[in-house]
């Protein structure tokens, strides 16, 4: 009898396990279904605009509020009617993890579209790389890296950049002088180093991301020629959209920011143009340039008000 009883318990165990498993499976399904309909907790501080930013990254941002991202943060804050509060961290390795990811702040003003480490808003601008050279050195009129006058010239590029890829495409890598990209800008400024090397004649020409190149080419010495690379042919991607970045899951915050971007696009454009940023129309099939602030309609894709010209407005000679 005792053996029989034990046997019954063992034989009935699979049924019990399956039953319990079925219950948990049902609960898991219900939980998943419910989770999909329950909004995430909103961790965004609504009393102040908490911005994650680099303390020494002009023309983008610095602790003195001199960068164009500082000015754009002010536009967002004015629309929300709250003050700006910064969390400072070098925009290099670990930036998102130590700021946005650690919930110390709620917004990164400038971040490349498509990087899933953040949730991207709509683009605040689209720009391209620029070619830089000293006037009167035999390169006047060069407006593409395909120009044969660049053959044999020493070209400055940032390692791993789109400009570097373009230089490789045209066979210019044999004389390339490389500059690092991901550095702590409190201690090193590769873009400014490249500009100074061009002025000294150590480098004949350079390629930089447009907002950076246009800014530093007008500061610290003789202004350099700044040529937006809008005539390049082929599949190499040279133009990119820049968005704001929020935490993944902060969908309501993203939608609110998108509304502000739509409403204040003209004001954002004015800031960018004042800093000499080469602005492109928001159309991947076009490399036409924006030379005056867009209206809301044109920012959403209309051709109206996005008048174009061969070159962008040049930045002022002093820091805005």
Backbone bond lengths (Angstrom), bond angles and torsions (degrees), N, CA, C in turn:
res aa  C-N    CA-C-N  psi(-1)  N-CA   C-N-CA  omega(-1)  CA-C   N-CA-C  phi
1 X - - - 1.456 - - 1.511 109.74 -
2 X 1.302 113.89 -41.75 1.452 116.92 -179.05 1.517 110.82 -64.29
3 X 1.348 116.50 -42.94 1.456 119.63 178.14 1.518 111.06 -62.55
4 X 1.326 117.11 -39.39 1.455 121.04 -179.82 1.521 110.87 -63.36
5 X 1.319 115.72 -41.27 1.469 120.18 -178.98 1.520 110.52 -63.75
6 X 1.335 114.36 -43.42 1.456 117.93 178.70 1.515 110.38 -62.83
7 X 1.322 115.47 -41.75 1.462 119.51 179.66 1.510 111.63 -61.07
8 X 1.316 117.99 -38.67 1.462 120.74 179.54 1.525 111.82 -65.67
9 X 1.317 114.43 -39.34 1.467 117.88 179.64 1.520 110.41 -64.17
10 X 1.339 116.34 -44.47 1.464 120.62 -179.06 1.520 110.87 -64.96
11 X 1.321 116.40 -44.26 1.452 119.10 -176.84 1.516 112.02 -68.37
12 X 1.322 117.21 -26.53 1.459 119.10 -179.11 1.527 112.14 -87.16
13 X 1.351 116.50 -10.63 1.466 120.16 -177.19 1.518 113.18 -59.01
14 X 1.369 118.54 -44.77 1.467 117.99 -179.58 1.524 112.51 -58.27
15 X 1.339 116.66 -37.34 1.454 120.29 179.82 1.516 109.96 -63.86
16 X 1.341 115.35 -42.62 1.456 120.68 179.70 1.533 110.43 -63.38
17 X 1.352 115.38 -44.13 1.464 120.10 -179.66 1.516 110.85 -62.49
18 X 1.349 114.93 -44.31 1.454 118.77 -179.76 1.520 111.24 -64.09
19 X 1.331 115.46 -38.36 1.463 119.70 179.94 1.514 111.07 -64.65
20 X 1.350 115.31 -46.87 1.458 119.82 179.23 1.526 110.62 -63.65
21 X 1.352 114.94 -42.25 1.460 119.27 179.15 1.524 110.56 -60.58
22 X 1.355 114.33 -39.64 1.452 117.95 179.10 1.512 112.14 -63.74
23 X 1.336 115.93 -39.90 1.463 119.81 178.52 1.520 110.49 -62.02
24 X 1.356 115.18 -48.30 1.467 118.72 -179.30 1.518 111.91 -64.85
25 X 1.333 115.47 -36.46 1.450 119.22 178.37 1.521 110.25 -62.47
26 X 1.347 115.12 -42.82 1.462 119.30 177.61 1.512 111.86 -62.75
27 X 1.350 114.86 -41.67 1.462 118.76 179.14 1.513 111.06 -64.27
28 X 1.360 115.65 -41.36 1.464 119.80 -179.84 1.518 110.43 -62.93
29 X 1.355 115.67 -41.22 1.470 119.29 179.17 1.524 110.82 -64.05
30 X 1.347 114.59 -43.48 1.463 119.01 179.60 1.517 110.94 -64.07
31 X 1.368 115.29 -40.25 1.460 118.89 -179.79 1.516 111.48 -64.72
32 X 1.353 114.84 -41.14 1.459 118.81 179.28 1.519 111.00 -63.94
33 X 1.327 115.45 -42.80 1.457 119.59 -179.98 1.522 110.92 -63.93
34 X 1.344 114.54 -42.53 1.463 118.43 179.99 1.515 111.10 -66.96
35 X 1.368 116.76 -38.71 1.462 120.86 -178.59 1.512 110.88 -61.30
36 X 1.332 115.30 -33.73 1.454 118.66 -179.00 1.518 111.76 -67.89
37 X 1.361 115.68 -27.48 1.460 119.29 -177.28 1.521 112.96 -96.42
38 X 1.352 116.65 -9.27 1.456 120.13 -179.08 1.522 109.43 -95.85
39 X 1.338 118.73 124.63 1.465 119.56 -179.74 1.516 111.94 -66.90
40 X 1.339 116.15 149.46 1.458 120.90 176.49 1.526 110.01 -68.06
41 X 1.321 115.60 156.68 1.455 119.73 175.74 1.527 109.67 -64.59
42 X 1.330 116.06 133.57 1.461 120.94 179.60 1.523 108.67 -85.47
43 X 1.341 117.04 110.32 1.461 121.38 -176.44 1.528 111.74 -97.04
44 X 1.335 116.76 4.97 1.455 120.49 -177.29 1.523 110.37 -75.85
45 X 1.326 115.88 130.70 1.459 121.43 176.77 1.533 108.91 -74.69
46 X 1.320 117.08 120.06 1.463 120.45 -176.41 1.531 112.83 -94.88
47 X 1.331 116.59 -0.47 1.464 120.29 -179.22 1.525 112.88 -93.54
48 X 1.335 116.16 -19.03 1.464 121.24 177.87 1.524 108.61 -152.45
49 X 1.325 116.14 153.01 1.464 120.99 178.92 1.525 107.23 -87.65
50 X 1.317 115.93 103.61 1.464 120.60 -176.46 1.532 108.91 -90.16
51 X 1.324 115.12 106.08 1.467 121.80 -174.12 1.523 110.40 -104.09
52 X 1.337 116.26 133.09 1.460 122.56 173.44 1.526 107.03 -90.85
53 X 1.340 117.71 125.93 1.468 118.89 -175.44 1.516 111.47 -153.18
54 X 1.340 114.33 159.16 1.458 122.25 176.04 1.528 109.06 -83.68
55 X 1.335 118.54 133.10 1.465 120.82 -177.37 1.514 114.70 -74.73
56 X 1.360 118.32 -10.93 1.461 120.55 -175.85 1.521 109.82 -150.91
57 X 1.325 116.70 68.12 1.462 120.46 -172.78 1.527 111.36 -138.70
58 X 1.328 116.77 48.62 1.462 119.18 176.86 1.534 110.50 -64.61
59 X 1.325 117.85 141.50 1.461 127.44 14.59 1.514 115.36 -87.62
60 X 1.332 118.26 5.47 1.455 120.80 -174.35 1.524 112.62 -78.98
61 X 1.325 117.23 -58.02 1.462 119.36 -177.04 1.516 110.44 -156.70
62 X 1.318 114.99 155.90 1.463 121.79 166.62 1.525 108.98 -158.02
63 X 1.320 116.10 171.93 1.454 120.60 -174.88 1.518 113.03 -69.01
64 X 1.335 117.17 -16.78 1.461 120.22 177.02 1.529 111.90 -85.95
65 X 1.322 117.18 -3.25 1.464 120.45 -180.00 1.509 113.73 75.27
66 X 1.357 117.34 28.25 1.462 121.38 -173.86 1.525 114.06 -93.82
67 X 1.330 118.58 -5.40 1.454 120.84 -177.00 1.517 112.79 -89.77
68 X 1.335 116.35 162.50 1.462 118.21 -179.62 1.524 112.03 -70.97
69 X 1.334 118.09 -25.03 1.459 118.58 174.63 1.531 110.77 -70.56
70 X 1.325 117.43 -31.87 1.469 120.05 172.57 1.527 110.15 -60.50
71 X 1.337 116.76 -43.60 1.460 121.10 -178.92 1.527 111.07 -66.59
72 X 1.331 116.56 -38.47 1.469 120.09 178.45 1.528 110.01 -67.63
73 X 1.329 117.39 -38.29 1.472 120.56 175.72 1.527 110.03 -59.09
74 X 1.326 116.86 -39.74 1.469 120.57 178.19 1.529 111.20 -62.76
75 X 1.341 116.45 -37.74 1.472 120.44 178.15 1.527 109.96 -63.71
76 X 1.324 116.66 -45.89 1.469 120.46 179.94 1.526 110.42 -62.21
77 X 1.320 116.14 -45.03 1.472 120.84 -178.69 1.522 111.13 -64.27
78 X 1.337 116.84 -38.55 1.462 119.17 -179.94 1.521 111.10 -65.67
79 X 1.329 116.45 -34.73 1.459 120.37 177.91 1.528 110.97 -68.99
80 X 1.326 116.66 -36.90 1.464 121.85 179.16 1.527 112.43 -82.95
81 X 1.359 115.94 -14.03 1.470 122.41 -179.18 1.536 111.66 61.59
82 X 1.333 114.65 44.00 1.467 120.95 176.46 1.527 108.38 -137.14
83 X 1.341 118.27 158.94 1.470 120.22 179.73 1.524 112.07 -78.39
84 X 1.332 115.43 159.71 1.469 121.75 176.08 1.522 109.23 -91.79
85 X 1.322 115.92 135.75 1.462 121.42 172.75 1.518 107.73 -130.03
86 X 1.333 117.28 129.29 1.461 121.77 -175.72 1.529 112.35 -101.08
87 X 1.317 114.78 144.20 1.462 123.06 162.50 1.518 105.86 -110.80
88 X 1.333 117.55 118.16 1.461 122.12 -174.12 1.520 110.98 -96.84
89 X 1.329 115.26 132.51 1.458 121.19 176.51 1.526 107.30 -159.83
90 X 1.348 119.04 137.60 1.474 120.41 -179.68 1.527 111.36 -57.97
91 X 1.327 116.39 133.43 1.461 120.61 -178.28 1.529 109.57 -81.66
92 X 1.312 114.56 69.90 1.460 121.85 177.08 1.527 106.71 -136.44
93 X 1.312 118.28 -147.78 1.454 121.50 -176.96 1.529 111.00 -57.82
94 X 1.333 116.53 127.90 1.462 121.18 175.57 1.510 115.20 87.58
95 X 1.337 117.87 4.89 1.461 120.29 -175.45 1.530 112.32 -58.54
96 X 1.321 117.39 -53.57 1.468 120.17 -178.04 1.527 111.12 -65.01
97 X 1.313 116.63 -42.56 1.467 120.39 -178.74 1.522 112.04 -60.50
98 X 1.322 116.99 -39.42 1.457 121.39 -175.12 1.531 113.47 -86.54
99 X 1.319 117.31 -8.87 1.469 119.84 -178.04 1.527 110.96 -119.63
100 X 1.318 116.69 -82.36 1.459 121.58 -178.99 1.523 111.33 -60.87
101 X 1.344 115.90 -46.29 1.459 119.79 -178.54 1.515 113.43 -65.55
102 X 1.326 117.15 -30.61 1.474 121.45 178.99 1.522 111.66 -85.44
103 X 1.334 117.13 2.97 1.471 123.73 176.95 1.524 112.54 63.59
104 X 1.347 115.86 25.97 1.459 119.86 176.14 1.533 110.74 -80.93
105 X 1.323 116.36 -18.36 1.459 121.93 -178.05 1.525 107.46 -153.86
106 X 1.326 116.23 170.06 1.464 120.46 -170.33 1.520 114.50 -122.01
107 X 1.334 117.78 -2.49 1.458 118.76 -172.90 1.523 111.53 -154.54
108 X 1.332 115.82 131.72 1.469 122.48 168.60 1.523 105.83 -107.49
109 X 1.337 117.53 123.39 1.463 120.07 -173.43 1.518 112.56 -69.74
110 X 1.320 119.49 -40.12 1.461 121.33 -177.55 1.520 112.20 -124.55
111 X 1.347 117.13 118.13 1.462 121.10 178.38 1.515 109.30 -150.18
112 X 1.326 117.13 141.08 1.458 121.81 -177.03 1.519 112.85 -62.57
113 X 1.330 116.48 134.56 1.456 120.77 178.30 1.528 110.95 -64.03
114 X 1.326 115.82 138.64 1.454 120.65 175.62 1.509 114.89 95.59
115 X 1.325 118.31 -7.07 1.466 120.62 177.54 1.521 107.94 -82.89
116 X 1.343 116.92 110.49 1.459 119.73 -172.37 1.521 114.55 -78.19
117 X 1.331 117.70 7.22 1.460 119.32 173.89 1.530 110.36 -70.27
118 X 1.345 115.97 -19.08 1.459 121.64 173.94 1.519 108.34 -128.33
119 X 1.333 115.49 168.24 1.462 121.79 170.14 1.522 106.32 -95.00
120 X 1.332 116.57 117.10 1.468 121.09 -174.85 1.522 111.90 -82.00
121 X 1.328 115.82 138.25 1.459 120.59 167.44 1.523 108.32 -80.43
122 X 1.323 115.81 -176.29 1.462 119.15 168.67 1.524 108.50 -62.05
123 X 1.316 116.79 157.22 1.465 120.80 -178.48 1.528 110.81 -66.03
124 X 1.335 115.83 141.68 1.462 119.72 172.77 1.529 110.58 -96.13
125 X 1.341 116.70 -21.05 1.461 119.80 171.56 1.524 110.47 -165.65
126 X 1.322 114.63 164.03 1.462 122.85 175.09 1.517 106.55 -127.58
127 X 1.329 117.21 133.43 1.462 120.46 -177.07 1.522 109.94 -142.37
128 X 1.313 115.31 179.93 1.458 121.65 -177.41 1.527 110.12 -141.06
129 X 1.313 116.23 170.19 1.464 120.38 175.12 1.530 109.99 -74.28
130 X 1.327 115.23 161.99 1.462 120.30 179.32 1.522 109.87 -128.10
131 X 1.339 115.22 151.69 1.460 123.12 172.04 1.523 108.01 -96.92
132 X 1.329 116.76 134.66 1.457 122.47 -177.25 1.522 109.72 -122.23
133 X 1.326 116.98 135.63 1.462 119.65 173.90 1.529 108.82 -157.17
134 X 1.309 114.47 166.08 1.462 121.83 -179.62 1.520 109.23 -88.40
135 X 1.309 116.64 132.43 1.459 121.35 -179.52 1.534 110.66 -62.63
136 X 1.340 114.97 139.86 1.459 119.88 176.45 1.505 114.92 82.36
137 X 1.328 117.42 18.06 1.471 120.44 -179.53 1.528 111.86 -110.70
138 X 1.322 116.59 19.76 1.455 120.53 177.24 1.514 114.27 91.85
139 X 1.329 117.89 3.10 1.463 120.68 -178.21 1.524 112.17 -113.32
140 X 1.324 117.69 4.37 1.466 120.00 -179.62 1.524 110.30 -56.82
141 X 1.329 116.21 129.48 1.456 120.89 -179.56 1.515 114.07 95.10
142 X 1.326 118.80 -11.58 1.468 120.86 177.34 1.527 108.76 -68.68
143 X 1.328 117.08 125.34 1.464 119.68 -178.73 1.529 112.97 -133.49
144 X 1.335 116.43 14.32 1.454 121.50 175.23 1.523 108.68 -153.71
145 X 1.312 116.24 149.42 1.467 119.42 178.69 1.525 111.54 -72.17
146 X 1.319 116.98 -7.52 1.468 120.44 176.21 1.526 111.97 -79.81
147 X 1.333 118.65 -9.07 1.462 121.83 -177.66 1.537 109.72 -63.63
148 X 1.326 117.90 127.29 1.474 121.31 -177.78 1.534 113.63 -62.56
149 X 1.322 117.43 -18.03 1.465 119.57 178.73 1.527 112.76 -67.29
150 X 1.323 116.56 -14.40 1.460 119.81 178.50 1.534 112.13 -86.50
151 X 1.321 117.04 -12.98 1.465 120.41 178.98 1.535 110.25 -61.95
152 X 1.304 115.43 129.32 1.455 120.98 179.55 1.517 113.96 82.94
153 X 1.331 117.05 -6.27 1.453 120.74 178.22 1.526 110.22 -82.33
154 X 1.327 116.13 150.85 1.464 119.94 177.30 1.529 107.82 -84.33
155 X 1.327 115.50 117.13 1.458 121.94 -173.99 1.532 110.05 -109.87
156 X 1.311 116.47 128.30 1.456 120.88 175.94 1.519 110.69 -88.98
157 X 1.330 117.23 129.90 1.465 121.73 175.70 1.523 108.78 -139.61
158 X 1.318 115.75 153.99 1.462 119.75 173.24 1.518 108.68 -86.71
159 X 1.308 115.48 135.79 1.460 121.36 -175.75 1.524 110.55 -63.01
160 X 1.340 115.21 129.41 1.458 120.32 178.19 1.515 114.50 81.39
161 X 1.324 117.67 9.99 1.465 120.84 -177.44 1.524 111.28 -91.93
162 X 1.338 115.43 164.16 1.463 120.34 175.63 1.525 110.57 -62.58
163 X 1.332 116.87 -35.08 1.462 120.51 177.47 1.515 111.92 -63.48
164 X 1.325 116.46 -37.50 1.456 120.79 176.90 1.513 111.67 -64.80
165 X 1.331 116.68 -40.26 1.469 120.75 177.50 1.526 111.04 -62.88
166 X 1.333 115.35 -37.99 1.457 119.66 179.98 1.528 110.68 -68.82
167 X 1.328 116.29 -40.08 1.468 120.27 177.13 1.529 110.32 -60.57
168 X 1.322 116.61 -38.76 1.469 120.54 178.95 1.529 110.57 -66.01
169 X 1.314 116.64 -39.72 1.462 120.71 -179.99 1.524 111.48 -58.34
170 X 1.326 116.94 -38.11 1.464 121.12 -176.61 1.526 112.93 -94.79
171 X 1.319 116.84 13.28 1.451 120.54 174.19 1.515 114.51 70.55
172 X 1.331 116.94 32.71 1.466 120.88 -177.46 1.521 113.04 -100.49
173 X 1.335 117.22 1.79 1.465 119.89 -172.09 1.530 113.48 -70.60
174 X 1.329 117.37 -18.86 1.457 119.62 -178.64 1.513 113.56 -62.50
175 X 1.328 116.54 -26.28 1.459 120.67 -179.20 1.528 112.41 -119.66
176 X 1.324 115.72 21.22 1.471 119.51 -178.19 1.521 111.06 -74.34
177 X 1.319 115.35 139.62 1.472 121.34 169.89 1.528 106.45 -109.22
178 X 1.328 116.71 116.30 1.464 121.24 -175.29 1.519 113.52 -88.25
179 X 1.320 114.36 144.13 1.464 122.21 175.85 1.526 107.65 -126.06
180 X 1.333 118.27 141.61 1.468 120.08 -179.08 1.519 111.63 -67.38
181 X 1.346 115.81 157.47 1.460 120.40 -179.54 1.526 111.66 -108.23
182 X 1.317 117.39 -55.90 1.464 121.22 -175.49 1.520 110.49 -88.72
183 X 1.320 115.62 93.97 1.462 121.43 -178.76 1.526 108.84 -133.60
184 X 1.310 115.75 163.72 1.455 121.54 173.07 1.525 107.08 -82.53
185 X 1.317 116.14 107.26 1.458 120.71 -172.49 1.530 113.59 -69.24
186 X 1.306 117.84 -7.51 1.470 119.51 173.76 1.525 111.01 -68.28
187 X 1.337 115.46 -23.27 1.465 119.70 -174.36 1.521 113.57 -120.26
188 X 1.328 118.07 -12.97 1.459 120.91 -175.72 1.524 109.96 -150.88
189 X 1.335 117.00 140.86 1.460 121.72 178.46 1.533 109.11 -134.34
190 X 1.338 116.80 84.07 1.468 120.11 -176.46 1.527 113.82 -58.79
191 X 1.333 117.00 -35.33 1.467 119.42 -179.77 1.521 110.66 -64.92
192 X 1.314 116.93 -44.53 1.463 120.35 178.55 1.528 110.43 -65.85
193 X 1.332 116.47 -35.59 1.468 120.02 176.12 1.526 110.77 -61.32
194 X 1.333 116.85 -43.58 1.464 120.81 179.09 1.524 110.76 -61.87
195 X 1.337 116.47 -45.38 1.461 120.87 179.47 1.531 110.76 -58.44
196 X 1.319 115.76 -45.11 1.474 119.69 -179.56 1.527 111.82 -65.42
197 X 1.344 116.71 -36.63 1.464 120.32 178.07 1.530 111.35 -65.57
198 X 1.349 116.60 -36.01 1.468 119.89 176.95 1.520 109.80 -67.08
199 X 1.311 116.74 -42.18 1.479 120.06 179.50 1.525 111.63 -62.76
200 X 1.324 115.73 -37.34 1.469 119.93 -179.20 1.525 112.54 -77.80
201 X 1.335 117.37 -16.25 1.456 120.52 -177.68 1.513 113.50 90.93
202 X 1.334 117.86 3.25 1.464 120.41 176.82 1.524 111.40 -70.86
203 X 1.322 115.89 -26.37 1.461 122.94 176.23 1.523 106.83 -128.94
204 X 1.339 117.31 138.42 1.468 120.66 -176.24 1.521 113.21 -80.69
205 X 1.315 116.18 -36.25 1.462 121.14 -178.19 1.522 108.02 -156.46
206 X 1.315 115.92 164.08 1.462 119.73 179.88 1.512 110.93 -143.51
207 X 1.328 115.25 159.19 1.469 121.98 176.03 1.514 107.96 -125.25
208 X 1.326 116.11 125.11 1.459 121.77 179.88 1.529 110.09 -136.69
209 X 1.320 116.45 158.70 1.465 121.51 170.39 1.528 107.23 -57.15
210 X 1.327 116.76 131.15 1.451 122.63 -170.16 1.519 116.93 -48.95
211 X 1.336 119.24 -50.86 1.463 119.04 -179.05 1.524 113.13 -58.64
212 X 1.343 117.15 -34.51 1.464 121.01 -179.87 1.525 110.81 -76.62
213 X 1.339 116.24 -48.41 1.459 120.33 -176.84 1.514 113.00 -62.33
214 X 1.339 117.04 -44.77 1.464 120.45 -178.49 1.519 111.28 -64.09
215 X 1.307 116.09 -35.29 1.471 120.51 -178.57 1.527 111.40 -68.84
216 X 1.329 116.99 -54.54 1.466 120.33 -174.21 1.522 112.79 -74.89
217 X 1.328 118.08 -21.44 1.466 120.49 179.23 1.517 112.26 -67.69
218 X 1.341 117.08 -17.83 1.467 120.23 -178.24 1.521 112.30 -105.72
219 X 1.326 117.42 8.30 1.457 120.60 -174.67 1.526 111.57 -128.42
220 X 1.315 114.86 147.74 1.452 120.52 171.47 1.503 116.07 81.37
221 X 1.320 118.65 8.46 1.456 120.36 -179.33 1.510 111.62 161.45
222 X 1.312 116.53 -158.35 1.466 121.46 -179.27 1.529 110.64 -60.81
223 X 1.339 117.85 127.68 1.472 119.61 178.51 1.525 111.28 -61.65
224 X 1.317 115.69 139.14 1.459 120.98 177.27 1.521 110.64 -96.95
225 X 1.326 115.96 159.56 1.464 120.94 172.58 1.524 107.72 -72.84
226 X 1.343 115.82 132.08 1.465 122.03 -179.09 1.520 108.11 -117.84
227 X 1.333 117.14 115.71 1.466 121.52 -176.76 1.530 109.78 -118.79
228 X 1.337 118.40 106.73 1.469 119.63 175.25 1.523 110.27 -60.69
229 X 1.313 116.69 133.13 1.466 120.97 -177.34 1.533 109.51 -84.59
230 X 1.328 114.46 83.65 1.459 120.68 -177.55 1.527 112.44 -108.64
231 X 1.335 117.02 1.39 1.467 120.66 -177.02 1.525 112.99 -111.72
232 X 1.301 117.13 8.85 1.465 119.53 -178.62 1.528 110.50 -70.51
233 X 1.323 116.21 141.10 1.463 122.19 -178.72 1.528 109.87 -109.49
234 X 1.329 116.00 156.65 1.459 120.00 175.84 1.511 112.54 106.50
235 X 1.331 114.83 -175.16 1.463 120.90 -172.81 1.524 113.77 -86.91
236 X 1.344 117.51 -9.05 1.457 119.22 -177.25 1.525 110.38 -63.14
237 X 1.323 115.74 128.29 1.463 120.06 -178.91 1.515 109.32 -81.54
238 X 1.318 116.20 123.15 1.456 121.49 -177.71 1.526 111.60 -122.21
239 X 1.346 116.81 -20.80 1.469 122.02 179.81 1.529 109.13 -107.94
240 X 1.325 115.93 140.56 1.462 120.70 -176.26 1.524 111.05 -138.63
241 X 1.332 114.91 149.02 1.462 120.76 173.26 1.531 109.28 -90.75
242 X 1.321 114.64 141.73 1.455 121.39 175.90 1.526 108.60 -114.74
243 X 1.309 115.57 130.05 1.460 122.15 -177.94 1.532 109.62 -114.89
244 X 1.321 115.76 -178.46 1.450 120.93 161.55 1.519 107.45 -94.85
245 X 1.322 117.06 153.62 1.455 121.05 -179.38 1.521 111.28 -119.33
246 X 1.336 115.62 134.82 1.464 121.31 173.98 1.529 107.91 -127.67
247 X 1.321 116.55 172.77 1.470 119.76 179.65 1.524 110.80 -65.12
248 X 1.322 116.47 143.04 1.453 120.44 172.51 1.524 108.58 -59.67
249 X 1.323 116.46 127.95 1.461 121.84 -176.64 1.513 113.67 104.72
250 X 1.340 117.63 -17.84 1.473 120.63 179.24 1.525 110.48 -85.03
251 X 1.350 115.40 59.00 1.459 120.41 -172.53 1.525 113.01 -67.65
252 X 1.337 116.94 -38.65 1.464 119.28 179.83 1.529 110.69 -65.01
253 X 1.321 116.96 -38.89 1.464 123.15 177.92 1.522 109.86 -64.24
254 X 1.322 116.07 -43.21 1.462 120.57 177.59 1.525 110.57 -59.70
255 X 1.340 117.52 -45.19 1.465 120.33 -179.27 1.526 111.19 -63.30
256 X 1.336 116.55 -39.55 1.459 120.22 178.33 1.530 110.91 -63.02
257 X 1.324 116.61 -42.50 1.464 120.76 178.30 1.520 111.26 -65.79
258 X 1.328 116.87 -38.34 1.467 119.35 177.83 1.525 111.50 -60.34
259 X 1.318 116.59 -38.25 1.462 120.37 177.47 1.525 111.10 -64.45
260 X 1.335 116.30 -40.61 1.458 120.45 179.36 1.537 110.41 -67.20
261 X 1.338 116.57 -42.22 1.471 120.38 177.68 1.526 109.79 -59.00
262 X 1.330 116.23 -46.11 1.469 120.48 179.50 1.533 110.69 -59.33
263 X 1.317 115.82 -44.55 1.459 120.65 -176.92 1.527 112.83 -70.74
264 X 1.339 116.81 -36.83 1.465 120.44 -171.49 1.533 113.43 -111.10
265 X 1.336 117.17 19.61 1.464 119.71 -177.48 1.522 112.27 -56.88
266 X 1.320 117.35 -39.74 1.458 120.09 179.31 1.520 112.29 -61.01
267 X 1.331 116.78 -40.44 1.465 120.76 178.82 1.524 111.12 -68.07
268 X 1.331 115.64 -37.99 1.467 119.91 177.34 1.526 110.05 -65.21
269 X 1.342 116.42 -44.04 1.470 120.49 177.94 1.522 111.40 -58.35
270 X 1.316 116.91 -42.01 1.468 120.19 -178.55 1.524 110.92 -60.87
271 X 1.322 116.47 -43.13 1.464 120.05 177.36 1.525 110.10 -59.58
272 X 1.319 116.73 -48.08 1.459 121.25 -176.88 1.529 111.50 -63.65
273 X 1.317 116.98 -42.50 1.458 120.46 179.18 1.527 111.45 -67.47
274 X 1.316 116.93 -35.21 1.467 120.21 176.48 1.533 111.56 -62.02
275 X 1.330 116.91 -28.91 1.458 121.42 178.67 1.529 112.43 -92.07
276 X 1.339 116.20 6.33 1.463 119.76 177.39 1.507 115.03 76.77
277 X 1.328 118.67 14.52 1.468 120.72 -179.17 1.530 109.08 -65.29
278 X 1.333 118.72 126.20 1.468 120.89 176.24 1.537 109.12 -71.42
279 X 1.319 116.56 105.87 1.458 121.52 -177.21 1.511 110.81 -95.55
280 X 1.324 115.74 133.36 1.461 121.88 175.79 1.521 109.87 -108.58
281 X 1.331 116.51 152.18 1.455 119.85 174.56 1.523 108.88 -61.69
282 X 1.316 115.87 153.09 1.464 120.80 -175.13 1.529 110.62 -84.69
283 X 1.326 114.94 66.66 1.459 121.98 -176.26 1.523 107.68 -151.00
284 X 1.310 116.89 114.15 1.458 120.76 -175.10 1.525 113.41 -65.22
285 X 1.312 117.35 -15.19 1.459 119.65 179.59 1.522 112.16 -90.35
286 X 1.335 116.99 -0.21 1.461 120.53 -175.52 1.519 111.09 -130.07
287 X 1.319 116.28 144.88 1.460 122.20 172.68 1.526 110.09 -115.63
288 X 1.333 116.42 23.97 1.458 120.68 176.16 1.527 109.72 -68.45
289 X 1.318 114.90 152.13 1.456 119.81 -173.93 1.524 112.43 -107.19
290 X 1.306 114.62 145.95 1.458 122.55 175.95 1.524 107.46 -91.73
291 X 1.315 117.10 127.64 1.464 119.95 -177.81 1.520 113.01 -118.26
292 X 1.327 117.28 -0.78 1.457 119.99 174.13 1.524 108.23 -147.86
293 X 1.318 118.42 156.33 1.468 120.15 -177.13 1.525 111.77 -56.09
294 X 1.313 114.64 137.93 1.451 120.52 -178.32 1.527 111.27 -83.63
295 X 1.316 116.00 153.89 1.450 120.90 169.83 1.517 107.76 -79.57
296 X 1.337 116.38 170.43 1.463 119.79 178.09 1.519 110.63 -59.28
297 X 1.347 117.05 -42.04 1.463 120.78 -178.32 1.515 111.16 -60.91
298 X 1.347 116.59 -45.17 1.467 118.84 -177.51 1.511 111.00 -71.05
299 X 1.347 117.13 -31.34 1.460 119.86 178.56 1.511 110.96 -65.23
300 X 1.341 116.78 -24.48 1.459 120.31 -179.70 1.518 112.30 -91.82
301 X 1.347 117.24 4.38 1.460 118.67 173.00 1.507 115.39 127.61
302 X 1.338 117.84 -11.19 1.459 119.02 178.41 1.518 110.69 -68.60
303 X 1.324 117.61 148.44 1.464 120.97 178.43 1.526 111.35 -76.17
304 X 1.318 117.36 -17.70 1.462 121.26 -177.83 1.515 111.12 -61.87
305 X 1.324 115.25 139.67 1.472 124.39 173.62 1.510 114.13 72.43
306 X 1.323 119.66 -6.38 1.461 120.34 176.28 1.520 108.77 -95.31
307 X 1.312 117.15 57.08 1.458 122.07 -177.98 1.514 109.43 -63.56
308 X 1.306 116.27 145.87 1.448 120.33 -173.66 1.515 112.13 -118.81
309 X 1.334 114.30 160.97 1.456 121.38 176.66 1.509 107.78 -150.84
310 X 1.317 117.10 171.45 1.470 121.06 -176.68 1.509 112.32 -69.56
311 X 1.329 117.16 -33.65 1.466 120.29 -177.81 1.509 109.87 -132.65
312 X 1.339 118.45 152.30 1.461 121.03 179.79 1.524 110.10 -80.52
313 X 1.343 114.44 168.76 1.454 118.96 173.21 1.517 109.04 -61.81
314 X 1.334 117.85 136.07 1.450 121.24 -179.01 1.515 110.31 -79.41
315 X 1.330 119.12 144.28 1.452 121.42 179.53 1.522 110.94 -68.30
316 X 1.319 114.26 158.26 1.456 119.33 178.10 1.516 110.16 -67.20
317 X 1.322 116.14 161.18 1.467 120.14 -176.11 1.513 112.53 -77.16
318 X 1.314 116.92 -15.40 1.450 120.30 177.81 1.498 109.95 -122.77
319 X 1.312 115.95 162.63 1.449 120.22 -178.99 1.512 110.42 -61.70
320 X 1.345 118.34 128.75 1.457 120.36 -178.96 1.524 110.44 -61.15
